[in-house]
């Protein structure tokens, strides 16, 4: 009879409370881990999307020889870079009224926090025009500033700041990149502004770089090199196997800043005690705009 009463005995109230307390602790721990993982996912996705916009801006510059317009002032540029609308003549004269894809397919316009992105050209302290991508994240948590720093740490030339005047607080993250191929040398050797292949028939439309394109202490210069010849000039057939050399210079109209190339071909060993010279047509010209130290110009 005693054994039957012991088998029918249930849990005490203290035991039930202990089980509930342990279950609550485990649930809170799991929820905290989930929130951390979710925040890390949002940080990773936001930094990835900002990196995609930076890369899209760089590809855009290579195509159009200028940065994308300010997205806050030109709503069409967002759709145009995503391949959902044609580019306007102001956005890209070279590919005006055409559709080009700079962002990956199925890209999101908005971030996961949720947050949206803005981009456009910005002038740095040394008067260089950079491309910036920024976003504002609203997250009313004590880790707001940490979130901004985590995103900025994954991006080039990035910084974050907290705007405490808004409720809830917002963190602003901005990342910037320079002209593709531009490498400012700390030793003072200057840097390249732009490199482009230009058909010889379009050389008259090229503009000389100006002092506004270069920081203090550096001067603009335009170097051109012929990359593809149509044919040798007939008058050079008497070179008798001697080596040929070419030089290329550019004349700049001070009023229009238009560039006119001049190519001279020299034939050596002419038997006349000197060099003969003639001009030759070129299909394409490689133009290099650069900033060099004043004393090296």
Helices and strands as residue ranges (DSSP letters): H 2-7, H 13-64, H 76-81, G 93-95, E 110-111, E 115-123, E 129-138, H 144-152, E 158-163, E 170-177, E 191-199, G 200-205, G 211-213, E 218-229, G 234-236, E 244-252, E 259-267, E 276-278, E 282-293, G 294-296
